[in-house]
Amino acid sequence: MQNIETSVLRLISNNFRRAEATLESSFLKDLAFDSLTFVELLMVCESEFNLEFSSAEAKDIQSVRSLIELISQKLASQTVH
């Protein structure tokens, strides 16, 4: 999971110029992501990690930590199948 954390924080910093992002950062309150920026982040993560997010999953993502946890879960379920 550490590698996923590092990758997600790097993606946020490099692609969205949010170097202040931490695991506890809220996308809306702390990082000031609007809905379009958030969708762009999800698309970057989908490409980076070779996975897809459903609309329902995306609605539940509030913080950097929740995004990392979802990515970890999705990657773990891919290896099981």
N, C-alpha and C positions, 0 to 999 in steps of 0.2 A: 504493500500500500504506500510505502514511503516514495517509491518511484512514481506512482500516480500523483501523489501530492506535489512532488517537485515539478512534474510535467504540467499539471493544471495551473499551478502558480506561475510557471514560466509562460504558459500560453496567455494567461491574463495580463501579465506584465508586458510581454513582447507585442501581443496583438492589440491590446486595448489600453496600453499605457497606464496601467494601474499597479505601479510598483508597490504600493502600500497594502496590497491584498494579503490577507492572512487566512488561516483556516476558519476563523470565526467571522470573517467579513460577510456582511449581508450584501447581496448584489444590488438591491435597491437603496438601502439606507447608507451603507458605508462606501460602496463603489459607484453609486449613482448610475447604474445601468438602467437604461430604458428598455422597453420590450424588444425593440429592434436589436439593440446591442446584445441583449441576453440571447436572442435567437441566433445571432451571429456566433456567440461563444459556443452555444450548443452544437452548431454546425462544425466549428473548428474542432471541438472535442470528438464529435462523431468521426471526423476524418482522421484525427490523430490516433484514436483508439479503435477504429474500425468497428463501430457499433452505431445503433440508432436509438433515439429517445422517442417515446410516445408523447402525445400531448398531455396525457394524465401524469406521466412521470415528470415532465417539464414543469407542470404547475406546482409540484411538491418541492422543487428545488428553490431554497431560499438563501442558502449560504454556500460559501466555497466548500465547507466540510460536507454539506448534504450532496453537492455535486460529486465530490470525490467518493463518497460512500456509494452513491448510485453507480458510478463507473466501476468501482471495485466489485459490486454485486453482479453487474452485467458481465464483466469479464470472467468472473468466477463461474457464472452459469454457462458461459460459452465453452469453458474447458471441460465441464461435466458432460456436455452433449457430445 
